[in-house]
Amino acid sequence: MNSLNIDFRDNSLRVLKIKDDKVVSANLISHFAITDLPSAKDTLSAEISGASGKHGRINIILPQDTVNHSIQQIPRAGADDISMILRRMIVRELPKEEFTFGFREIAERKKSRSSGTQNILLEYVQNKDLSNYLSLLKECGLNPDIITSSLEGNIQLFKRLRPETSGNEAIIDIGAGYIEILIINNGNLIDYEKLPLLIDFTESDAGDESKEEQASKIKIYKIVDVLFNSITSYIKGSGAEGLSTLWVCGIGSGLTGITDAIASGFGITTSLLSDLDNTYNNRGAFSALSGISNLASYREIANFIPPSLLQKKKNLIFGGIIAACAAVYLAILITAYLSINKTENDLRTYIKNKEVTISTTAAHAGNDNDIYRAGKNTLFNMISASPSLYGVFSDIANLTPAGVRLEKIDMRIEKDTAILTVDAAINNSSESYNKALLTKFLSALESSERLKSISIPAIATSSTSDKESIISVRSSYEVVN
């Protein structure tokens, strides 16, 4: 699978290019601002070019402050009813705003299980906040397949790497403006929280190791401090379930010593959540992009592309299908036309040789079965040389009864109609047998849907030197298309 994956979070730009399920490039550009559209276009265009173009699926992750979220407790219902309930909630909050939303069920904890209600994580984006990103993508010639949040990407990556968990495990995505905490148990989202965090991870004191190390320690302290109340509250609230493992990702996961500091601070095993592909650096910063990069289906994902744009995309796809069908239909018509012309040309080719002799030397052996097989085989040889006449000749060959010798076939075109004349003979000493076989032969040819009798058969009798009676017949037919 090929995909171009773009992350606009943390005042930066992350571009992850996947080709044949392998990472081609992973770039992180600091100090990226969507407010300066011309500059943003130049930067993104350069990254797209550097990432070998824009082929395959295009997946976008929006900044955390663009995606609003809340956890709603609503009556248990089907997906359509849930969507209707949540839409009404948003309309009450934003009565005059257009928006796009998605939702995901939060699995219930055992001790608070309730059959009548369910917790739903609601995410929504106002169209006015989305417009600049849509404009930028359009300027760069990108037609996204999905626009979503980092939450969705991290869930997909975690489920791929950890389909089974050791109890409850937490994903901690550390960004420049927020820390996102996701609690997951065997693929199910248990809880979600987004905590404000004001840290510029692009700041550095390059060349001064002591200042750089001190700045890193300060950032780590701030991160642990922001996490403290949330993690400890969850541990206390969940009792024996607790948290078995913490997984760190996001742009802040690149800080030296971050996992050790969090593990030490909370006494919980802490690891980096990242793609297993180790061919690129700072993999933790690309966790969400990696998660959505190779999705087989987008049905599980909250997609914030406005319905109007989705409909246009569907119309384009549908239009492409219609065009493809029209092309196939046209090809069928052309093929049929050419086939009909070929049939007529083949008939004209045979007409150049006015008489086609069917009988062979086997006919002189006096054996009716040999005569029958010789004539039939000769017809099949003619068919193989001209497949478009198969139907006509196969009818003659298959309908000619044993004991009838096909002498010759003559074909001509009259007013664009193919006329076929068949000469046949019957050898037998019994006159009554000859007449019965003659009737059988003529009736058989007239039963063909491809041959229409156009004249009364001409019948003649003669005798051989052995005084055998021979009945000869000539019958003419119009070849019916």
Solvent accessible surface area in square Angstrom, and as a share of the most:
residue,aa,sasa,rsa
1,M,84,0.37
2,N,54,0.27
3,S,0,0.00
4,L,0,0.00
5,N,0,0.00
6,I,0,0.00
7,D,1,0.00
8,F,9,0.04
9,R,1,0.00
10,D,15,0.08
11,N,115,0.59
12,S,0,0.00
13,L,0,0.00
14,R,0,0.00
15,V,2,0.01
16,L,0,0.00
17,K,6,0.03
18,I,9,0.04
19,K,107,0.45
20,D,95,0.49
21,D,90,0.47
22,K,147,0.62
23,V,24,0.14
24,V,70,0.40
25,S,24,0.16
26,A,23,0.17
27,N,61,0.31
28,L,54,0.27
29,I,45,0.23
30,S,44,0.28
31,H,143,0.64
32,F,16,0.07
33,A,52,0.40
34,I,30,0.15
35,T,119,0.69
36,D,71,0.37
37,L,60,0.30
38,P,96,0.60
39,S,53,0.34
40,A,2,0.02
41,K,70,0.30
42,D,97,0.50
43,T,40,0.23
44,L,0,0.00
45,S,41,0.27
46,A,63,0.49
47,E,29,0.13
48,I,11,0.05
49,S,82,0.53
50,G,58,0.55
51,A,0,0.00
52,S,71,0.46
53,G,21,0.20
54,K,86,0.37
55,H,136,0.61
56,G,47,0.46
57,R,84,0.31
58,I,11,0.06
59,N,0,0.00
60,I,0,0.00
61,I,0,0.00
62,L,1,0.01
63,P,15,0.10
64,Q,11,0.05
65,D,104,0.54
66,T,12,0.07
67,V,7,0.04
68,N,50,0.26
69,H,56,0.25
70,S,36,0.23
71,I,73,0.37
72,Q,49,0.22
73,Q,126,0.56
74,I,3,0.02
75,P,84,0.53
76,R,103,0.38
77,A,41,0.32
78,G,43,0.41
79,A,69,0.53
80,D,121,0.63
81,D,68,0.35
82,I,12,0.06
83,S,34,0.22
84,M,89,0.40
85,I,43,0.22
86,L,0,0.00
87,R,110,0.40
88,R,135,0.49
89,M,46,0.20
90,I,2,0.01
91,V,66,0.38
92,R,173,0.63
93,E,112,0.50
94,L,27,0.13
95,P,98,0.62
96,K,191,0.81
97,E,61,0.27
98,E,127,0.57
99,F,21,0.09
100,T,12,0.07
101,F,27,0.11
102,G,8,0.07
103,F,63,0.26
104,R,39,0.14
105,E,87,0.39
106,I,6,0.03
107,A,28,0.22
108,E,29,0.13
109,R,58,0.21
110,K,161,0.68
111,K,155,0.66
112,S,73,0.47
113,R,160,0.58
114,S,46,0.30
115,S,104,0.67
116,G,45,0.44
117,T,43,0.25
118,Q,8,0.04
119,N,46,0.24
120,I,1,0.00
121,L,2,0.01
122,L,5,0.02
123,E,7,0.03
124,Y,16,0.06
125,V,0,0.00
126,Q,27,0.12
127,N,34,0.18
128,K,123,0.52
129,D,59,0.30
130,L,0,0.00
131,S,51,0.33
132,N,77,0.39
133,Y,19,0.07
134,L,35,0.18
135,S,46,0.30
136,L,0,0.00
137,L,1,0.00
138,K,164,0.70
139,E,91,0.41
140,C,12,0.07
141,G,47,0.46
142,L,8,0.04
143,N,79,0.41
144,P,13,0.08
145,D,37,0.19
146,I,0,0.00
147,I,0,0.00
148,T,0,0.00
149,S,5,0.03
150,S,3,0.02
151,L,0,0.00
152,E,2,0.01
153,G,0,0.00
154,N,0,0.00
155,I,2,0.01
156,Q,18,0.08
157,L,0,0.00
158,F,0,0.00
159,K,60,0.25
160,R,99,0.36
161,L,50,0.25
162,R,65,0.24
163,P,87,0.55
164,E,136,0.61
165,T,18,0.10
166,S,72,0.46
167,G,38,0.36
168,N,5,0.03
169,E,0,0.00
170,A,0,0.00
171,I,0,0.00
172,I,0,0.00
173,D,0,0.00
174,I,0,0.00
175,G,0,0.00
176,A,16,0.13
177,G,25,0.24
178,Y,57,0.22
179,I,0,0.00
180,E,4,0.02
181,I,6,0.03
182,L,0,0.00
183,I,5,0.03
184,I,1,0.00
185,N,40,0.20
186,N,78,0.40
187,G,16,0.16
188,N,80,0.41
189,L,7,0.03
190,I,17,0.09
191,D,40,0.21
192,Y,11,0.04
193,E,70,0.32
194,K,37,0.16
195,L,25,0.13
196,P,97,0.61
197,L,6,0.03
198,L,158,0.79
199,I,15,0.08
200,D,59,0.31
201,F,33,0.14
202,T,41,0.24
203,E,110,0.49
204,S,79,0.51
205,D,56,0.29
206,A,92,0.71
207,G,84,0.80
208,D,52,0.27
209,E,144,0.64
210,S,79,0.51
211,K,115,0.49
212,E,80,0.36
213,E,100,0.45
214,Q,111,0.49
215,A,31,0.24
216,S,23,0.15
217,K,125,0.53
218,I,87,0.44
219,K,21,0.09
220,I,20,0.10
221,Y,153,0.58
222,K,93,0.39
223,I,0,0.00
224,V,32,0.18
225,D,84,0.43
226,V,44,0.25
227,L,0,0.00
228,F,103,0.43
229,N,108,0.55
230,S,19,0.12
231,I,1,0.01
232,T,31,0.18
233,S,69,0.44
234,Y,20,0.07
235,I,56,0.28
236,K,167,0.71
237,G,32,0.31
238,S,7,0.04
239,G,48,0.46
240,A,116,0.90
241,E,75,0.34
242,G,11,0.11
243,L,17,0.09
244,S,47,0.30
245,T,18,0.11
246,L,0,0.00
247,W,40,0.14
248,V,0,0.00
249,C,0,0.00
250,G,1,0.01
251,I,16,0.08
252,G,0,0.00
253,S,11,0.07
254,G,52,0.50
255,L,27,0.13
256,T,122,0.71
257,G,35,0.34
258,I,5,0.02
259,T,33,0.19
260,D,106,0.55
261,A,32,0.25
262,I,0,0.00
263,A,28,0.22
264,S,96,0.62
265,G,46,0.44
266,F,25,0.11
267,G,70,0.67
268,I,20,0.10
269,T,91,0.53
270,T,18,0.11
271,S,38,0.25
272,L,70,0.35
273,L,1,0.01
274,S,11,0.07
275,D,22,0.11
276,L,143,0.71
277,D,37,0.19
278,N,118,0.60
279,T,107,0.62
280,Y,24,0.09
281,N,137,0.70
282,N,67,0.34
283,R,61,0.22
284,G,2,0.02
285,A,1,0.00
286,F,3,0.01
287,S,1,0.00
288,A,0,0.00
289,L,1,0.00
290,S,2,0.01
291,G,0,0.00
292,I,0,0.00
293,S,6,0.04
294,N,54,0.27
295,L,20,0.10
296,A,90,0.70
297,S,55,0.35
298,Y,47,0.18
299,R,229,0.84
300,E,102,0.46
301,I,14,0.07
302,A,7,0.05
303,N,35,0.18
304,F,0,0.00
305,I,7,0.03
306,P,10,0.06
307,P,85,0.53
308,S,71,0.46
309,L,63,0.31
310,L,50,0.25
311,Q,93,0.41
312,K,127,0.54
313,K,39,0.16
314,K,122,0.52
315,N,80,0.41
316,L,125,0.62
317,I,101,0.51
318,F,126,0.52
319,G,34,0.33
320,G,40,0.38
321,I,93,0.47
322,I,88,0.45
323,A,61,0.47
324,A,55,0.43
325,C,73,0.44
326,A,56,0.43
327,A,60,0.46
328,V,88,0.51
329,Y,134,0.51
330,L,103,0.51
331,A,52,0.40
332,I,101,0.51
333,L,86,0.43
334,I,86,0.44
335,T,86,0.50
336,A,46,0.36
337,Y,135,0.51
338,L,105,0.52
339,S,54,0.35
340,I,103,0.52
341,N,50,0.26
342,K,98,0.41
343,T,34,0.20
344,E,56,0.25
345,N,85,0.43
346,D,24,0.12
347,L,8,0.04
348,R,101,0.37
349,T,78,0.46
350,Y,35,0.13
351,I,24,0.12
352,K,165,0.70
353,N,98,0.50
354,K,117,0.50
355,E,104,0.47
356,V,28,0.16
357,T,93,0.54
358,I,0,0.00
359,S,32,0.21
360,T,55,0.32
361,T,119,0.69
362,A,35,0.27
363,A,12,0.10
364,H,163,0.73
365,A,72,0.56
366,G,62,0.59
367,N,70,0.36
368,D,46,0.24
369,N,83,0.42
370,D,43,0.22
371,I,9,0.05
372,Y,50,0.19
373,R,127,0.46
374,A,15,0.12
375,G,4,0.04
376,K,49,0.21
377,N,86,0.44
378,T,28,0.16
379,L,0,0.00
380,F,73,0.30
381,N,100,0.51
382,M,19,0.08
383,I,9,0.05
384,S,86,0.55
385,A,84,0.65
386,S,7,0.05
387,P,87,0.55
388,S,39,0.25
389,L,1,0.01
390,Y,119,0.45
391,G,14,0.13
392,V,14,0.08
393,F,1,0.00
394,S,8,0.05
395,D,22,0.11
396,I,0,0.00
397,A,1,0.01
398,N,89,0.45
399,L,52,0.26
400,T,6,0.03
401,P,16,0.10
402,A,52,0.41
403,G,8,0.08
404,V,2,0.01
405,R,34,0.12
406,L,7,0.03
407,E,51,0.23
408,K,46,0.19
409,I,0,0.00
410,D,32,0.17
411,M,5,0.02
412,R,80,0.29
413,I,39,0.20
414,E,82,0.37
415,K,198,0.84
416,D,121,0.63
417,T,40,0.23
418,A,10,0.08
419,I,9,0.05
420,L,0,0.00
421,T,11,0.07
422,V,0,0.00
423,D,18,0.09
424,A,2,0.01
425,A,3,0.02
426,I,1,0.01
427,N,33,0.17
428,N,36,0.18
429,S,93,0.60
430,S,43,0.28
431,E,103,0.46
432,S,85,0.55
433,Y,93,0.35
434,N,0,0.00
435,K,113,0.48
436,A,65,0.50
437,L,13,0.07
438,L,13,0.07
439,T,87,0.50
440,K,122,0.52
441,F,0,0.00
442,L,23,0.12
443,S,63,0.41
444,A,20,0.15
445,L,0,0.00
446,E,95,0.42
447,S,79,0.51
448,S,11,0.07
449,E,160,0.72
450,R,103,0.38
451,L,6,0.03
452,K,119,0.50
453,S,44,0.29
454,I,76,0.39
455,S,56,0.36
456,I,159,0.81
457,P,35,0.22
458,A,62,0.48
459,I,92,0.47
460,A,60,0.46
461,T,100,0.58
462,S,62,0.40
463,S,87,0.56
464,T,42,0.24
465,S,115,0.74
466,D,117,0.61
467,K,180,0.76
468,E,66,0.29
469,S,29,0.19
470,I,28,0.14
471,I,5,0.03
472,S,46,0.30
473,V,5,0.03
474,R,115,0.42
475,S,3,0.02
476,S,18,0.11
477,Y,2,0.01
478,E,52,0.23
479,V,17,0.10
480,V,59,0.34
481,N,175,0.90
